[in-house]
Amino acid sequence: MATQLPESFTQRMQAQLGDEFEAFQQSLSEAAVSSIRVNSAKAQKPANGIPVPWCQTGFYLEERPFYTLDPFLHAGVYYVQEASSMFSEQAFRQLPDEPLKVLDLCGAPGGKSTHIASLLPENSLLVSNEVIRSRAVILSENLKKWGNPNVMVTNNDPKDFATFEGQFDVLVVDAPCSGEGLFRRDENAIAEWSPENTQLCAQRQQRILADVWPALKPGGILIYSTCTYNPGENEENLKWLNEFANVENISLPMKAEWGVTETEAGGLSGYRFYPHKTKGEGFFMAVVRKLDGQTTRMPRKMKSAAFSPASRAEKALVEGWLTGDNLDIFKLNDTLFAFPSKYAAELTWLQKGLRIVHAGVKIGEQKKKEVVPAHELALSPILKRGTFPEIELTLDDAIKFLHRDEIRPEAKERGWHLLTYRNIPLGWAKNLGNRFNSNYPKEWRIRMDITEYLAEKLEEEKAKFPIR
Ligand SMILES: C[S@@+](CC[C@H](N)C(=O)[O-])C[C@H]1O[C@@H](n2cnc3c(N)ncnc32)[C@H](O)[C@@H]1O
């Protein structure tokens, strides 16, 4: 970090940290740590990763790989996530092992949501929301890559959830904040910082919490987090929450060697991550239980939804494509998608009040008597392997495919093939005999010029990929 820290930030941190300030300042001049979280439905641990102690699937990497050139990143095998923010796992580990309905309110780009999707007990539902439309699209892409069918992405303002009173067992608010914890990796965060802005952030966080609060069920859990050190956006907001609502503290088990700083405000515990004490960036988290409130009953009878259960004939078109119980097939226009049967009524209800970006896993698009398999099906563990012929690609061909260049792998059969790299699905291509047609989404393709990397240089990069 070369940029000068703002004077009033430095003064506040000196007052906040006392003797520790020098070590803190020193840590800001060190390089940020690289870390990933592995998708346990697709892979195990990385070759040289050092475990992140508070997250079973989190690993620090010794050097930062050229992620864009790693097919596994595009296949949702891992997510590049800052280590401190993986701490939300500790809150989920306190919850009973029973189905949960979770709302991740400030979801994009999807670090917490992909993590939650992996942590949820069976038969749970995750609604991942993002208010900014362009960011909701990125959130949806990352969750599609992660592959869980029990997830839906919405693009709504927090107050839009107030109608669904008492519907969620867990509410995650990873709030937009002044970003002081990002100063080490993002110089823009320093440029945009001002004391006035931290106050505006604190007010906005209170508004967000107040607007969405009715959606949390009495007895439900709020996980509140920011990536800032500023007490106004952290402990002061906990105090405000304690006055605004009837809540009870939930403290998390802690190990001294993690270096997490525990704080307290109005009887509520907070957990702070400072880079001079914990291996990661700045972060704050608190967990509380809501003690009272209302729950609206889901209407028994609802007018028909935009989607409908697939007919027997439509289901027959994708017979044998899916694995996993508890999923139903639905149809929206010409699209077939899989979604948990258990939450079909919720989906009908939620779509009446919310803008749904995607729900479940798209199976494919019906074209006359055929269904063209959807890209997200290739990336989801619900795809039954062996249904389609598979072609294992070399690293060069995998990268060309992800760049949407033409590839000509060997294939005996015509029709749709599942393309894999090291047995991990990357997408689909149709063998027409003299060429392959790819249906890799244009907007997801690798955009950089890859020519200089093909062959030798790519092999060199491969040595640094986290999962080999
Ligand atoms: C800290 S980021 C979330 C990061 C995300 N949870 C993750 O782990 O990848 C905060 C998000 O809140 C969104 N946001 C901004 N203003 C908001 C508002 N008024 N209400 C709700 N969300 C807002 C931002 O667009 C941003 O995506």
The ligand as an SDF file (V2000), in Angstrom:
LIG
                    3D

 27 29  0  0  0  0  0  0  0  0999 V2000
  -19.9240   -5.8830    1.1690 C   0  0  0  0  0  0  0  0  0  0  0  0
  -20.8020   -6.0500   -0.2950 S   0  0  0  0  0  0  0  0  0  0  0  0
  -21.3860   -7.6890   -0.2050 C   0  0  0  0  0  0  0  0  0  0  0  0
  -20.3700   -8.7480   -0.4450 C   0  0  0  0  0  0  0  0  0  0  0  0
  -20.9710  -10.1310   -0.5190 C   0  0  0  0  0  0  0  0  0  0  0  0
  -21.7620  -10.4320    0.6540 N   0  0  0  0  0  0  0  0  0  0  0  0
  -19.9050  -11.1910   -0.6850 C   0  0  0  0  0  0  0  0  0  0  0  0
  -19.5530  -11.8740    0.2970 O   0  0  0  0  0  0  0  0  0  0  0  0
  -19.4390  -11.3860   -1.8120 O   0  0  0  0  0  0  0  0  0  0  0  0
  -22.2500   -5.1300   -0.0250 C   0  0  0  0  0  0  0  0  0  0  0  0
  -23.3000   -5.2310   -1.1010 C   0  0  0  0  0  0  0  0  0  0  0  0
  -24.4270   -4.4390   -0.7050 O   0  0  0  0  0  0  0  0  0  0  0  0
  -24.9750   -3.8290   -1.8600 C   0  0  0  0  0  0  0  0  0  0  0  0
  -25.7230   -2.5980   -1.4700 N   0  0  0  0  0  0  0  0  0  0  0  0
  -25.4020   -1.3030   -1.7090 C   0  0  0  0  0  0  0  0  0  0  0  0
  -26.3540   -0.4900   -1.2260 N   0  0  0  0  0  0  0  0  0  0  0  0
  -27.2950   -1.2540   -0.6870 C   0  0  0  0  0  0  0  0  0  0  0  0
  -28.5380   -0.9900   -0.0400 C   0  0  0  0  0  0  0  0  0  0  0  0
  -28.9720    0.2360    0.1380 N   0  0  0  0  0  0  0  0  0  0  0  0
  -29.2560   -2.0420    0.3650 N   0  0  0  0  0  0  0  0  0  0  0  0
  -28.8180   -3.3110    0.2080 C   0  0  0  0  0  0  0  0  0  0  0  0
  -27.6470   -3.6150   -0.3780 N   0  0  0  0  0  0  0  0  0  0  0  0
  -26.8980   -2.6180   -0.8180 C   0  0  0  0  0  0  0  0  0  0  0  0
  -23.7740   -3.5240   -2.7210 C   0  0  0  0  0  0  0  0  0  0  0  0
  -24.1550   -3.4000   -4.0640 O   0  0  0  0  0  0  0  0  0  0  0  0
  -22.8560   -4.7130   -2.4560 C   0  0  0  0  0  0  0  0  0  0  0  0
  -23.0200   -5.6950   -3.4360 O   0  0  0  0  0  0  0  0  0  0  0  0
  1  2  1  0
  2  3  1  0
  2 10  1  0
  3  4  1  0
  4  5  1  0
  5  6  1  0
  5  7  1  0
  7  8  2  0
  7  9  1  0
 10 11  1  0
 11 12  1  0
 11 26  1  0
 12 13  1  0
 13 14  1  0
 13 24  1  0
 14 15  1  0
 14 23  1  0
 15 16  2  0
 16 17  1  0
 17 18  1  0
 17 23  2  0
 18 19  1  0
 18 20  2  0
 20 21  1  0
 21 22  2  0
 22 23  1  0
 24 25  1  0
 24 26  1  0
 26 27  1  0
M  CHG  2   2   1   9  -1
M  END
$$$$
